Amino acid sequence: MEWRKLLLLVAILALAQLAQAQSTKYGVGRTPTPEEIRAWDISIGPDGKELPPGHGTAAEGAKLFREKQCVVCHGSTGSGGPAPTLIKSDGTKKSKYPCLVPCVDDALVMSLHAQYATTMWDYINRAMPLNKQGTLKPDEVYSLVAFLLFKNGVIAENQVLDPETLPRVKMPNRDHAALAPEWKHAAPRLQGYP
Amino acid sequence: MKIKSSGRRKFLKNSAAIIGAAAAGIRPAGAENPPPEMDMPDLEALISYGQRSSFVKSHRVSVMERMSPDEFGMTFHVLSPIQDSVGIITPSSLHYISTHRGSYVPNIDPQEHRLMIHGMVDRPLIFSVDEIKRFPFVTRPLFLECLGNRAKASHKTVQETHGLTSCSEWTGVPLSILLNEAGVQSGAAFIVAEGAESVKGATSIPIGKAMDDCLVAYGQNGEALRPQQGFPIRLLVPGFEGMHNVKYLRRIKLVEKDYMTYNDYGHIVPDARVAALTRQIGPKSVITFPSGEQKLPGPGLYEITGLAWSGSAAIRNVEISTDGGQSWKLAELRTPSYSMAHTRFAFPWTWDGKECVIMSRCTDELGTRQPTRAESAKFFGKPDNADFRAPGADNTVFPWRIAADGSVQNGMA
């Protein structure tokens, strides 16, 4: 009988330890409601699974590009303004504005350099327009992304972007970007360098 | 009550000359008798939060390419005056500033601010700032450096060549404690950290790093964070380029892959080696005295001094060359060498009055040595000429040229 009691004790202890591992350790903070998480969560990953319902086209985007005052900072042709270049220029005009650091010029235009169109949707939605962040409706964001992708020659003028089609846009730089190797504790940033 | 009040009055009178001259720059000390009390500035204000001497002028400047604040009132990159630095702690008011592509510095009410942790966790959680302070804290010095901290031949001072780095004593809660409280699910490979400023700057960080040594910091150099450094809370990602150290931290989402935010896309490169050199900093060092636009009054004994740091470990040693890199001698480390913090080095040196080129190079505790531009060029198979741009976060050895008249200039020029 003694060994059974011991076994029971061991089992109880193991269960208790398991329960403790699964419960919060400090019990500080509260659980947000699903509505709170939805309201806060503006991250759009490369799969586009967080994209909200909606759709947009380049034609709509062209109108919004003027109406939403994008031209004031980005230039009427999407280049040459004080803010990052959005539409690759023909290279004949030099901007009078010094480029931001880091400099988003023709070489780094988002439509051409980003691996995923979701990066554009995410950023326009979270950070534009200046001083009116968070006011764009999903349809407007889809349209602005479509406009910029069309003007940079990535998609056709009539392509409709929505939660299904936007993540599938084949971005020119998709296969030309390399991720850093897996990060490891106390390892040199690049073995063998210099 | 009467005694107390007259005691205070006497104190004010006796202190008036000292406080008045030192703190407010009213007139040089000793120039006049203390003025009558009625003419005094708000002494309570002077006492409640100290100011530096009116004779000390060290100050930050905007990067040349873009003024801060700009025509829209946004802040971009602001350089720390490291030519004037002593020790390893950058005063909070002189810390370099960098924002996510230009944004306004927000004035956040800490009572209203929240941090949400969600995504691939067992229990999403929301914390107030006061709740975060209930968790176990750590205090440690850490440097920050912007990826844009790259010396150019046109730069004149060390503030211009290397001023986008600073070092503070930070206090905060290890991020791993907060993530464990939420319960990290298997398959979570990255965190997306996001700030509360107008552009909601966000960045992806590998989960291994997030669980290793990141901090959610609320303290900087013995007080609350400064708004320009992320008040009320910020993320610290030791040794990673500045961009990852998200200020005004409001949300952390655990995800299965790199989320390629705007900030992440700006850094993508076709070469994985460059990606690795972009993500993490150093080892790197620079001489802050004698440095650009300073002048040695004549031959004789000087202390060459500067800062060394590595994004992977503590600094093991620093070497100095006074002959343009032909020979190297060990410098002395004059502060403890903390992991991923600035370390102050010095090298007593007698200048013979002849033109020379001085430079420093450091080695960290992993045995990685700061490369010269030639070594970096060779590694990447590029010609070592004026056009060569060291890939990733530039940590190459930087030279100062001392002319026969004692004036110091950028040795790249």
Interface residues (C-beta under 8 A of the other chain):
Chain A: Q22 T24 K25 Y26 V28 G29 R30 T31 P32 E36 I37 W40 D41 I42 S43 I44 G45 P46 P82 P84 P98 C99 L100 V101 P102 V104 L108 M110 H113 A114 Q115 Y116 T118 T119 D122 Y123 R126 A127 L130 N131 Q133 N173 H176 A177 A178 L179 A180 P181 E182 W183 K184 H185 A186 A187 P188 R189 L190 G192 Y193 P194
Chain B: V63 E65 R66 D70 E71 F72 F76 H77 R101 G102 M116 H118 D122 R123 P124 L125 I126 F127 E131 R134 F135 L147 G148 I177 N180 E181 G183 V192 E194 S198 V199 K200 A202 P206 G208 K209 D212 D213 R250 R251 K253 V255 K257 D258 Y259 M260 T261 Y262 D264 Y265 G266 I268 V269 P270 D271 A272 R273 V274 A275 A276 L277 T278 R279 Q280 I281 G282 G311 S312 A313 L366 T368 R369 P371 T372 E375 S376 K378 F379 G392
